[in-house]
């Protein structure tokens, strides 16, 4: 009888140990899985932080360049009435393929103040707004200015806050400015270039172009000179 009870006890003990071992192994497997997931998510978070820091540094460097361009424009206007400076400006106009600051755009309503670069390219659009098509600032024709739409309210990210009747100031290389009033705003396809028209009937027009990061379309604002 004792032997039978002993065998049963050993059997129950062995079963308990087996279940305990299985439970421990399951817990160990779960812990291993969580460690792997933690390592993966930690690595992703670390990479995201690195990318974010790099983007912030890149944007800050571009902001510094943009600020220097604006300061350079301010200094240049001090010499706008000299014969040497006028001759230099004419040479720059004739060689417009070499990028340089051609003016300043100011929109008080959205606290916008940027240098306008003479031509547009991927690299230059990272620095400031750029002349996309049309004449030099405040000349007859349709001056089209393109700018990126950044989420941190830089460049043309706040154009959507402007309404018909709002004003834009464009400063030229002589330091003079012309005020333009917005008369039309709309969105169009990314490949639609009809907004760059140059038949203005001898009027001076400014067109601002940026992207809508949600729809992928282009936001276009047309403004005409206030007499």
Secondary structure as UniProt FT lines:
FT   HELIX           2..76
FT   HELIX           77..79
FT   TURN            80..81
FT   HELIX           83..94
FT   TURN            95..97
FT   STRAND          101..107
FT   HELIX           108..110
FT   STRAND          112..117
FT   HELIX           122..125
FT   TURN            126..127
FT   STRAND          129..133
FT   TURN            137..138
FT   STRAND          141..146
FT   TURN            151..152
FT   TURN            156..158
FT   HELIX           159..161
FT   TURN            164..165
FT   STRAND          167..171
FT   TURN            173..174
FT   STRAND          177..188
FT   TURN            190..191
FT   HELIX           194..196
FT   TURN            201..202
FT   STRAND          204..211
FT   TURN            213..215
FT   STRAND          218..225
//
